[in-house]
Amino acid sequence: MSKLYELISKLIPRRRIASKTNTLRYMFPMLFVGLAALGASAITGVSGSYIKLVPSAQQLAAGENFSIDIYAVATVPVNALDISIRFDPEAIAITSVDQGQSVITLWTTEPKVQGDTIVMGGGTYRRGFVGEHFIATIKARTLKAGQTEFTIKGGTLLAGDGSGTPIALSKNKMNERQSIIIYNQGEDPARIVAEVSVGINADIDGDGEVSLRDVSIFMSAWYDGQKQYDFNSDGRMNFIDFSIILARSFFGSTN
């Protein structure tokens, strides 16, 4: 704020400050420009806003019903959004998408399933919402044992500034995927988890081997706070995942 005051002082001619009338005449336009600039930087910079998925359970029996709530968390006013979520239709059947009680009041794209993707988009008549708000609930049923994921394929939040300015999403907070373990009735879920862990594919670049290039890609994603290489499916990228890819690289195995 002191720097902004110094900038305003330099831009206002000194001879005008002697007159109270002229001071007000020049000060208010300059203050308006300064505050507008600060508002724009808050929107285009790192805002801490994000989208998250919250499943009702992460271990389910085959044939069991469950749900995943979708939330948008905004630190600057948001008045429109667009979200697409990918799932495996061989492991999951989507029964409905409920938008009751949603902060979205006008849907440009009603929540619906298109192949292996759930899409939705819309806005609110208000200037924008701030904080954590419910968007919709995915209602689904598990089909077969194994591990499956719901992944945010695309997510956009737009500012209620009259220009539709995209808001920067926080990579550290963005809940981009949720893993779900499905087991058959009477089975031990821990056994399914163990079987899935054995089948980890650490060949990130798909060249048929786990090399230093894969380790480098992993490290870059970890540094950026991403989660797509969460090999042990604990919801985080950490030293456990790092040890897994190092072991695969050392022994020359992709699985």
Sequence and secondary structure as in RCSB ss.txt:
>XXXX:A:sequence
MSKLYELISKLIPRRRIASKTNTLRYMFPMLFVGLAALGASAITGVSGSYIKLVPSAQQLAAGENFSIDIYAVAT
VPVNALDISIRFDPEAIAITSVDQGQSVITLWTTEPKVQGDTIVMGGGTYRRGFVGEHFIATIKARTLKAGQTEF
TIKGGTLLAGDGSGTPIALSKNKMNERQSIIIYNQGEDPARIVAEVSVGINADIDGDGEVSLRDVSIFMSAWYDG
QKQYDFNSDGRMNFIDFSIILARSFFGSTN
>XXXX:A:secstr
 HHHHHHHHHHS HHHHTSHHHHHHHHHHHHHHHHHHHHHHHHHS   BEEEEEES SEEETT EEEEEEEEEEE
EEEEEEEEEEE  TTTEEEEEEE TT S  EEEEEEEEETTEEEEEEE SSS EEEEEEEEEEEEEE SSEEEEE
EEEEEEEEETTTT  B  B TTT   EEEEEEE TTS HHHHHHHHHHT    TT SSS  HHHHHHHHHHHHTT
  TT TT SSS SHHHHHHHHHHHHHT   
